[in-house]
Amino acid sequence: MKRPLWRLLWDSKREAAFDVVLVIGLHLLGRVLVVLFPMDTPPGAYAWVGGQWVNDVLMIGLNVALLARRRFPVMLMSVVAVLSIAQVLLIEFGPGPLLVINRTVDPWIPGLTPWVIYAVVVYTRGRTWRFFAWDLVSIVSLIAVRPWEQPGGDRIVNAIVWTILPAILGLYVGARRRLVGALRERAERAEHEQELLAEQARADERTRLATEMHDVVTHRVSLMVLQAGALGVAAKDPEIRQAAEELRTSGCQALEELRDLVGVLRRGSAEADNVPEVTPPTDVPDLTELIGQSEAVGVRVEFTVDGDPTMVSSAVGRTAYRVVQEALTNVHKHAFGSRVTVHVVYSDDRMRLVIRNSEPPVGAAADLAGSGSGSGLLGLQQRVELVGGTFHAGVGADGGFEVDVILPAYVPTGEAIVDE
């Protein structure tokens, strides 16, 4: 993107507006002062340069150059110092003054000198440039005081007002800006440290939860799987052996899901320690089974897939399966008879699931609508966010309901559970 031209001189439009108004105001003030305080130097003193038009040109040029006081303060101060030295040499050893002055009391320096000194003290950056800037300020201040002439109270007071006071004000403003900048940097650093501490606390809590799930839940489930396997071997009744095998299979699936979940919980600490944890990618679980179950109970589902199915982490695949399962379950409970669409979109690094249902033709059955705990979508959202996805659920434009989930294609989990 092309940088605006005003950015060459200012950091914000507020600074630009302030400097433009300042320059216009100083130009008008100079005109008013010329009228209020007539010169005591005869007009003929400027005849050697053709009149006072040279002074007008120089003052207009300095007025315009004052717009660059924030970006080029040393250059502007150098111009003022050169004009001040030229004024002294021309008055003392030459044909006469170059700039319009009241010769007896005015400092022999340009009228914009106070604003230039203030700018060079406040905006100069770098030790070398600041040293050079203070040399220029000292030269201009010495010229304004003119110690080689007889002491004059009005001249010295004017010199102090035009040079010393702007420098002191610049020192104060510069120190205040540095203090504010240091405080802002300290606050930002403290905020960043607070975020790091909060992230560390979350990582520690995730690790603690993963450890407890591994030590307690998986141990109990593993015992159930072993006992179901033993029951299947010892039982003589075929129905009991079949039930035991189904129980063992469900327990193994639960262990697989717990392995993925614990791995995701431990992912934060593993990344912090730069420990690579890799799980082989798998196919997305077959969603047609869920679609068929819904159609078997009388809910027609339009299922579409866009893109090429990609290999995903097991945690992501199971999360996608649970999203569709929970969404269709909610349709059975609260919108039976509505039109349902399940749209899956695959891309290179993510997959998107959109489940929509229209407004149901009749109200939901009271026994089904009241059978849930009301926390299904909340738990689903937490599960989606746990693997780094985004979750949105709400009323659609047609009065129905929509669940829109975006999942990353791959989330490292690692072998988080040791075989019991």
PATIDO-209896 format. One record per residue (C-alpha): residue number from 1; residue in one letter; z, y, x. Coordinates in steps of 0.2 Angstrom, whole numbers. Example, Ala and Ser with C-alpha at 12.3 -4.5 7.8 and 13.67 -1.06 7.14 Angstrom:
BEGIN
+-----+------+-------+-------+-------+
! pos ! code !    zz !    yy !    xx !
+-----+------+-------+-------+-------+
!   1 !    A !    39 !   -22 !    62 !
!   2 !    S !    36 !    -5 !    68 !
+-----+------+-------+-------+-------+
//
This chain:
BEGIN
+-----+------+-------+-------+-------+
! pos ! code !    zz !    yy !    xx !
+-----+------+-------+-------+-------+
!   1 !    M !     0 !     0 !     0 !
!   2 !    K !    -5 !    17 !     7 !
!   3 !    R !    10 !    28 !    11 !
!   4 !    P !    10 !    45 !     2 !
!   5 !    L !     7 !    60 !    13 !
!   6 !    W !    23 !    68 !     9 !
!   7 !    R !    32 !    53 !    17 !
!   8 !    L !    27 !    60 !    34 !
!   9 !    L !    39 !    74 !    32 !
!  10 !    W !    52 !    68 !    20 !
!  11 !    D !    61 !    53 !    14 !
!  12 !    S !    62 !    57 !    -4 !
!  13 !    K !    54 !    69 !   -17 !
!  14 !    R !    71 !    78 !   -18 !
!  15 !    E !    70 !    83 !     0 !
!  16 !    A !    52 !    89 !    -2 !
!  17 !    A !    56 !   100 !   -17 !
!  18 !    F !    72 !   107 !    -8 !
!  19 !    D !    62 !   112 !     8 !
!  20 !    V !    48 !   119 !    -2 !
!  21 !    V !    59 !   130 !   -12 !
!  22 !    L !    69 !   135 !     4 !
!  23 !    V !    53 !   140 !    13 !
!  24 !    I !    47 !   151 !    -2 !
!  25 !    G !    65 !   158 !    -5 !
!  26 !    L !    66 !   163 !    14 !
!  27 !    H !    49 !   171 !    14 !
!  28 !    L !    54 !   182 !    -2 !
!  29 !    L !    71 !   186 !     6 !
!  30 !    G !    62 !   192 !    22 !
!  31 !    R !    51 !   204 !    12 !
!  32 !    V !    66 !   211 !     2 !
!  33 !    L !    76 !   214 !    19 !
!  34 !    V !    62 !   223 !    26 !
!  35 !    V !    62 !   235 !    11 !
!  36 !    L !    81 !   237 !    11 !
!  37 !    F !    84 !   239 !    30 !
!  38 !    P !    70 !   250 !    37 !
!  39 !    M !    66 !   248 !    56 !
!  40 !    D !    73 !   260 !    69 !
!  41 !    T !    59 !   255 !    81 !
!  42 !    P !    44 !   267 !    79 !
!  43 !    P !    29 !   259 !    72 !
!  44 !    G !    19 !   264 !    87 !
!  45 !    A !    29 !   251 !    98 !
!  46 !    Y !    18 !   238 !    90 !
!  47 !    A !     1 !   247 !    94 !
!  48 !    W !    -2 !   236 !   109 !
!  49 !    V !    -5 !   221 !    99 !
!  50 !    G !   -14 !   230 !    85 !
!  51 !    G !     1 !   233 !    73 !
!  52 !    Q !    14 !   223 !    64 !
!  53 !    W !     1 !   210 !    57 !
!  54 !    V !     5 !   199 !    72 !
!  55 !    N !    23 !   198 !    67 !
!  56 !    D !    18 !   194 !    49 !
!  57 !    V !     6 !   179 !    55 !
!  58 !    L !    20 !   172 !    66 !
!  59 !    M !    33 !   173 !    52 !
!  60 !    I !    22 !   165 !    40 !
!  61 !    G !    18 !   151 !    52 !
!  62 !    L !    36 !   148 !    56 !
!  63 !    N !    40 !   148 !    37 !
!  64 !    V !    27 !   134 !    35 !
!  65 !    A !    33 !   125 !    50 !
!  66 !    L !    50 !   125 !    43 !
!  67 !    L !    44 !   111 !    31 !
!  68 !    A !    44 !    99 !    46 !
!  69 !    R !    62 !   103 !    51 !
!  70 !    R !    68 !    86 !    47 !
!  71 !    R !    55 !    76 !    56 !
!  72 !    F !    51 !    88 !    71 !
!  73 !    P !    67 !    99 !    74 !
!  74 !    V !    65 !    99 !    93 !
!  75 !    M !    47 !   105 !    92 !
!  76 !    L !    52 !   119 !    80 !
!  77 !    M !    66 !   124 !    91 !
!  78 !    S !    55 !   124 !   106 !
!  79 !    V !    43 !   137 !    97 !
!  80 !    V !    58 !   148 !    92 !
!  81 !    A !    64 !   147 !   110 !
!  82 !    V !    47 !   152 !   117 !
!  83 !    L !    45 !   167 !   105 !
!  84 !    S !    63 !   173 !   109 !
!  85 !    I !    60 !   172 !   128 !
!  86 !    A !    43 !   181 !   126 !
!  87 !    Q !    51 !   194 !   115 !
!  88 !    V !    64 !   198 !   129 !
!  89 !    L !    51 !   198 !   143 !
!  90 !    L !    39 !   210 !   133 !
!  91 !    I !    53 !   222 !   129 !
!  92 !    E !    61 !   223 !   146 !
!  93 !    F !    46 !   221 !   157 !
!  94 !    G !    31 !   223 !   145 !
!  95 !    P !    23 !   235 !   133 !
!  96 !    G !    35 !   232 !   119 !
!  97 !    P !    42 !   220 !   106 !
!  98 !    L !    31 !   207 !    98 !
!  99 !    L !    42 !   203 !    83 !
! 100 !    V !    48 !   216 !    70 !
! 101 !    I !    66 !   221 !    74 !
! 102 !    N !    80 !   234 !    73 !
! 103 !    R !    80 !   236 !    91 !
! 104 !    T !    98 !   243 !    93 !
! 105 !    V !   108 !   229 !    83 !
! 106 !    D !    96 !   214 !    79 !
! 107 !    P !    96 !   199 !    90 !
! 108 !    W !    79 !   198 !    99 !
! 109 !    I !    75 !   182 !    90 !
! 110 !    P !    64 !   176 !    75 !
! 111 !    G !    72 !   178 !    58 !
! 112 !    L !    72 !   160 !    54 !
! 113 !    T !    82 !   155 !    69 !
! 114 !    P !    98 !   151 !    60 !
! 115 !    W !    89 !   138 !    49 !
! 116 !    V !    80 !   131 !    64 !
! 117 !    I !    96 !   129 !    74 !
! 118 !    Y !   105 !   120 !    60 !
! 119 !    A !    90 !   108 !    58 !
! 120 !    V !    90 !   104 !    76 !
! 121 !    V !   108 !   101 !    77 !
! 122 !    V !   108 !    90 !    61 !
! 123 !    Y !    92 !    80 !    62 !
! 124 !    T !    89 !    77 !    81 !
! 125 !    R !    91 !    59 !    86 !
! 126 !    G !    93 !    51 !   103 !
! 127 !    R !   104 !    56 !   117 !
! 128 !    T !    90 !    64 !   128 !
! 129 !    W !    83 !    74 !   114 !
! 130 !    R !   100 !    80 !   108 !
! 131 !    F !   103 !    86 !   126 !
! 132 !    F !    87 !    95 !   127 !
! 133 !    A !    90 !   103 !   110 !
! 134 !    W !   107 !   110 !   115 !
! 135 !    D !    99 !   118 !   130 !
! 136 !    L !    86 !   127 !   119 !
! 137 !    V !   100 !   132 !   107 !
! 138 !    S !   110 !   139 !   122 !
! 139 !    I !    95 !   149 !   128 !
! 140 !    V !    92 !   157 !   111 !
! 141 !    S !   110 !   161 !   109 !
! 142 !    L !   111 !   169 !   126 !
! 143 !    I !    95 !   179 !   122 !
! 144 !    A !   103 !   185 !   105 !
! 145 !    V !   119 !   191 !   114 !
! 146 !    R !   110 !   199 !   128 !
! 147 !    P !   125 !   200 !   141 !
! 148 !    W !   114 !   210 !   153 !
! 149 !    E !   115 !   225 !   141 !
! 150 !    Q !   131 !   236 !   138 !
! 151 !    P !   143 !   228 !   125 !
! 152 !    G !   139 !   231 !   107 !
! 153 !    G !   150 !   225 !    93 !
! 154 !    D !   137 !   224 !    80 !
! 155 !    R !   125 !   215 !    91 !
! 156 !    I !   137 !   202 !    96 !
! 157 !    V !   143 !   199 !    78 !
! 158 !    N !   125 !   197 !    73 !
! 159 !    A !   121 !   186 !    87 !
! 160 !    I !   136 !   175 !    82 !
! 161 !    V !   131 !   174 !    64 !
! 162 !    W !   113 !   170 !    69 !
! 163 !    T !   116 !   157 !    82 !
! 164 !    I !   134 !   151 !    84 !
! 165 !    L !   138 !   149 !    65 !
! 166 !    P !   123 !   138 !    61 !
! 167 !    A !   126 !   127 !    76 !
! 168 !    I !   144 !   124 !    70 !
! 169 !    L !   139 !   121 !    52 !
! 170 !    G !   126 !   109 !    59 !
! 171 !    L !   139 !   100 !    69 !
! 172 !    Y !   150 !    98 !    53 !
! 173 !    V !   136 !    92 !    42 !
! 174 !    G !   130 !    80 !    56 !
! 175 !    A !   147 !    72 !    58 !
! 176 !    R !   150 !    71 !    40 !
! 177 !    R !   133 !    62 !    38 !
! 178 !    R !   137 !    50 !    52 !
! 179 !    L !   154 !    46 !    44 !
! 180 !    V !   146 !    43 !    27 !
! 181 !    G !   133 !    32 !    35 !
! 182 !    A !   147 !    22 !    44 !
! 183 !    L !   157 !    20 !    28 !
! 184 !    R !   141 !    14 !    19 !
! 185 !    E !   137 !     2 !    33 !
! 186 !    R !   155 !    -4 !    32 !
! 187 !    A !   155 !    -6 !    14 !
! 188 !    E !   138 !   -16 !    14 !
! 189 !    R !   145 !   -27 !    28 !
! 190 !    A !   161 !   -30 !    18 !
! 191 !    E !   150 !   -35 !     3 !
! 192 !    H !   140 !   -46 !    13 !
! 193 !    E !   155 !   -55 !    21 !
! 194 !    Q !   162 !   -56 !     3 !
! 195 !    E !   146 !   -65 !    -3 !
! 196 !    L !   147 !   -77 !    12 !
! 197 !    L !   165 !   -81 !     9 !
! 198 !    A !   161 !   -84 !   -10 !
! 199 !    E !   146 !   -95 !    -4 !
! 200 !    Q !   157 !  -105 !     7 !
! 201 !    A !   170 !  -107 !    -6 !
! 202 !    R !   157 !  -114 !   -18 !
! 203 !    A !   150 !  -125 !    -4 !
! 204 !    D !   168 !  -132 !    -1 !
! 205 !    E !   171 !  -134 !   -20 !
! 206 !    R !   154 !  -144 !   -21 !
! 207 !    T !   159 !  -155 !    -7 !
! 208 !    R !   176 !  -158 !   -15 !
! 209 !    L !   169 !  -163 !   -31 !
! 210 !    A !   156 !  -174 !   -22 !
! 211 !    T !   170 !  -183 !   -13 !
! 212 !    E !   180 !  -185 !   -29 !
! 213 !    M !   165 !  -192 !   -38 !
! 214 !    H !   162 !  -204 !   -24 !
! 215 !    D !   180 !  -210 !   -21 !
! 216 !    V !   184 !  -212 !   -40 !
! 217 !    V !   169 !  -213 !   -52 !
! 218 !    T !   158 !  -223 !   -41 !
! 219 !    H !   171 !  -235 !   -36 !
! 220 !    R !   176 !  -239 !   -54 !
! 221 !    V !   157 !  -240 !   -59 !
! 222 !    S !   154 !  -252 !   -45 !
! 223 !    L !   168 !  -263 !   -50 !
! 224 !    M !   161 !  -263 !   -68 !
! 225 !    V !   144 !  -269 !   -61 !
! 226 !    L !   152 !  -283 !   -50 !
! 227 !    Q !   162 !  -289 !   -65 !
! 228 !    A !   147 !  -288 !   -77 !
! 229 !    G !   137 !  -298 !   -64 !
! 230 !    A !   151 !  -311 !   -62 !
! 231 !    L !   152 !  -312 !   -81 !
! 232 !    G !   134 !  -315 !   -82 !
! 233 !    V !   135 !  -330 !   -70 !
! 234 !    A !   150 !  -338 !   -77 !
! 235 !    A !   146 !  -336 !   -96 !
! 236 !    K !   138 !  -351 !  -105 !
! 237 !    D !   132 !  -341 !  -120 !
! 238 !    P !   115 !  -334 !  -118 !
! 239 !    E !   119 !  -319 !  -129 !
! 240 !    I !   134 !  -315 !  -118 !
! 241 !    R !   124 !  -317 !  -102 !
! 242 !    Q !   110 !  -305 !  -109 !
! 243 !    A !   124 !  -292 !  -113 !
! 244 !    A !   132 !  -294 !   -96 !
! 245 !    E !   115 !  -292 !   -88 !
! 246 !    E !   111 !  -276 !   -98 !
! 247 !    L !   128 !  -269 !   -94 !
! 248 !    R !   125 !  -273 !   -75 !
! 249 !    T !   108 !  -265 !   -76 !
! 250 !    S !   115 !  -249 !   -85 !
! 251 !    G !   129 !  -248 !   -71 !
! 252 !    C !   116 !  -249 !   -57 !
! 253 !    Q !   106 !  -235 !   -65 !
! 254 !    A !   122 !  -225 !   -67 !
! 255 !    L !   126 !  -228 !   -49 !
! 256 !    E !   108 !  -222 !   -44 !
! 257 !    E !   111 !  -206 !   -54 !
! 258 !    L !   128 !  -203 !   -47 !
! 259 !    R !   121 !  -205 !   -29 !
! 260 !    D !   108 !  -192 !   -33 !
! 261 !    L !   121 !  -180 !   -41 !
! 262 !    V !   133 !  -182 !   -27 !
! 263 !    G !   119 !  -179 !   -14 !
! 264 !    V !   114 !  -163 !   -23 !
! 265 !    L !   132 !  -157 !   -23 !
! 266 !    R !   133 !  -161 !    -4 !
! 267 !    R !   117 !  -152 !     0 !
! 268 !    G !   124 !  -135 !     2 !
! 269 !    S !   136 !  -141 !    16 !
! 270 !    A !   123 !  -151 !    24 !
! 271 !    E !   111 !  -136 !    25 !
! 272 !    A !   125 !  -126 !    32 !
! 273 !    D !   127 !  -138 !    46 !
! 274 !    N !   108 !  -140 !    49 !
! 275 !    V !   109 !  -159 !    45 !
! 276 !    P !    93 !  -165 !    38 !
! 277 !    E !    95 !  -176 !    23 !
! 278 !    V !    79 !  -184 !    16 !
! 279 !    T !    76 !  -195 !     1 !
! 280 !    P !    59 !  -204 !    -2 !
! 281 !    P !    50 !  -195 !   -16 !
! 282 !    T !    47 !  -205 !   -32 !
! 283 !    D !    36 !  -204 !   -48 !
! 284 !    V !    42 !  -194 !   -63 !
! 285 !    P !    51 !  -206 !   -75 !
! 286 !    D !    39 !  -212 !   -89 !
! 287 !    L !    41 !  -200 !  -103 !
! 288 !    T !    30 !  -210 !  -115 !
! 289 !    E !    45 !  -221 !  -119 !
! 290 !    L !    55 !  -206 !  -126 !
! 291 !    I !    40 !  -200 !  -135 !
! 292 !    G !    38 !  -218 !  -143 !
! 293 !    Q !    56 !  -219 !  -148 !
! 294 !    S !    54 !  -202 !  -157 !
! 295 !    E !    39 !  -207 !  -166 !
! 296 !    A !    47 !  -224 !  -171 !
! 297 !    V !    60 !  -214 !  -181 !
! 298 !    G !    47 !  -203 !  -190 !
! 299 !    V !    45 !  -188 !  -178 !
! 300 !    R !    27 !  -185 !  -173 !
! 301 !    V !    26 !  -178 !  -155 !
! 302 !    E !    11 !  -171 !  -147 !
! 303 !    F !    12 !  -175 !  -128 !
! 304 !    T !     1 !  -166 !  -116 !
! 305 !    V !     0 !  -166 !   -97 !
! 306 !    D !    -9 !  -153 !   -86 !
! 307 !    G !   -11 !  -155 !   -67 !
! 308 !    D !    -9 !  -170 !   -56 !
! 309 !    P !     8 !  -178 !   -57 !
! 310 !    T !    16 !  -176 !   -40 !
! 311 !    M !    29 !  -186 !   -31 !
! 312 !    V !    46 !  -178 !   -34 !
! 313 !    S !    64 !  -181 !   -29 !
! 314 !    S !    74 !  -194 !   -39 !
! 315 !    A !    86 !  -181 !   -44 !
! 316 !    V !    72 !  -170 !   -51 !
! 317 !    G !    64 !  -184 !   -60 !
! 318 !    R !    79 !  -189 !   -69 !
! 319 !    T !    83 !  -171 !   -73 !
! 320 !    A !    66 !  -169 !   -81 !
! 321 !    Y !    69 !  -185 !   -91 !
! 322 !    R !    86 !  -179 !   -97 !
! 323 !    V !    78 !  -162 !  -102 !
! 324 !    V !    65 !  -171 !  -114 !
! 325 !    Q !    78 !  -183 !  -120 !
! 326 !    E !    91 !  -170 !  -125 !
! 327 !    A !    77 !  -159 !  -133 !
! 328 !    L !    70 !  -173 !  -143 !
! 329 !    T !    88 !  -178 !  -148 !
! 330 !    N !    91 !  -161 !  -154 !
! 331 !    V !    75 !  -161 !  -165 !
! 332 !    H !    81 !  -178 !  -173 !
! 333 !    K !    98 !  -169 !  -177 !
! 334 !    H !    93 !  -152 !  -182 !
! 335 !    A !    74 !  -151 !  -186 !
! 336 !    F !    69 !  -168 !  -192 !
! 337 !    G !    51 !  -167 !  -199 !
! 338 !    S !    45 !  -153 !  -189 !
! 339 !    R !    30 !  -153 !  -178 !
! 340 !    V !    35 !  -156 !  -160 !
! 341 !    T !    25 !  -153 !  -144 !
! 342 !    V !    30 !  -159 !  -126 !
! 343 !    H !    20 !  -150 !  -113 !
! 344 !    V !    21 !  -155 !   -95 !
! 345 !    V !    13 !  -144 !   -81 !
! 346 !    Y !    12 !  -150 !   -63 !
! 347 !    S !     9 !  -138 !   -48 !
! 348 !    D !    10 !  -141 !   -30 !
! 349 !    D !    28 !  -137 !   -28 !
! 350 !    R !    36 !  -137 !   -46 !
! 351 !    M !    34 !  -144 !   -63 !
! 352 !    R !    37 !  -136 !   -80 !
! 353 !    L !    43 !  -144 !   -96 !
! 354 !    V !    40 !  -135 !  -112 !
! 355 !    I !    47 !  -143 !  -128 !
! 356 !    R !    44 !  -134 !  -144 !
! 357 !    N !    47 !  -138 !  -162 !
! 358 !    S !    42 !  -129 !  -178 !
! 359 !    E !    54 !  -124 !  -192 !
! 360 !    P !    59 !  -140 !  -201 !
! 361 !    P !    52 !  -142 !  -219 !
! 362 !    V !    69 !  -146 !  -225 !
! 363 !    G !    87 !  -143 !  -219 !
! 364 !    A !    95 !  -154 !  -207 !
! 365 !    A !   106 !  -169 !  -213 !
! 366 !    A !   124 !  -164 !  -212 !
! 367 !    D !   130 !  -180 !  -204 !
! 368 !    L !   117 !  -178 !  -190 !
! 369 !    A !   119 !  -160 !  -187 !
! 370 !    G !   138 !  -162 !  -186 !
! 371 !    S !   137 !  -177 !  -174 !
! 372 !    G !   135 !  -167 !  -158 !
! 373 !    S !   148 !  -158 !  -148 !
! 374 !    G !   138 !  -142 !  -146 !
! 375 !    S !   138 !  -143 !  -127 !
! 376 !    G !   122 !  -152 !  -125 !
! 377 !    L !   111 !  -137 !  -120 !
! 378 !    L !   125 !  -130 !  -109 !
! 379 !    G !   126 !  -146 !   -99 !
! 380 !    L !   108 !  -147 !   -98 !
! 381 !    Q !   107 !  -129 !   -91 !
! 382 !    Q !   120 !  -133 !   -78 !
! 383 !    R !   111 !  -149 !   -73 !
! 384 !    V !    94 !  -139 !   -71 !
! 385 !    E !   102 !  -125 !   -61 !
! 386 !    L !   111 !  -138 !   -50 !
! 387 !    V !    94 !  -144 !   -43 !
! 388 !    G !    88 !  -126 !   -41 !
! 389 !    G !    78 !  -125 !   -57 !
! 390 !    T !    77 !  -112 !   -71 !
! 391 !    F !    82 !  -115 !   -89 !
! 392 !    H !    78 !  -106 !  -105 !
! 393 !    A !    81 !  -111 !  -123 !
! 394 !    G !    80 !  -101 !  -139 !
! 395 !    V !    72 !   -98 !  -156 !
! 396 !    G !    53 !   -97 !  -155 !
! 397 !    A !    41 !   -85 !  -163 !
! 398 !    D !    37 !   -97 !  -178 !
! 399 !    G !    55 !   -99 !  -182 !
! 400 !    G !    57 !  -115 !  -173 !
! 401 !    F !    65 !  -119 !  -156 !
! 402 !    E !    59 !  -119 !  -138 !
! 403 !    V !    66 !  -127 !  -122 !
! 404 !    D !    57 !  -120 !  -106 !
! 405 !    V !    62 !  -128 !   -90 !
! 406 !    I !    55 !  -125 !   -72 !
! 407 !    L !    60 !  -138 !   -59 !
! 408 !    P !    56 !  -139 !   -40 !
! 409 !    A !    46 !  -154 !   -35 !
! 410 !    Y !    57 !  -159 !   -21 !
! 411 !    V !    76 !  -157 !   -19 !
! 412 !    P !    84 !  -166 !    -4 !
! 413 !    T !    99 !  -176 !    -9 !
! 414 !    G !   102 !  -189 !     5 !
! 415 !    E !   111 !  -206 !     4 !
! 416 !    A !   127 !  -198 !    -2 !
! 417 !    I !   136 !  -214 !    -8 !
! 418 !    V !   140 !  -228 !     3 !
! 419 !    D !   138 !  -245 !    -4 !
! 420 !    E !   154 !  -251 !   -11 !
+-----+------+-------+-------+-------+
//
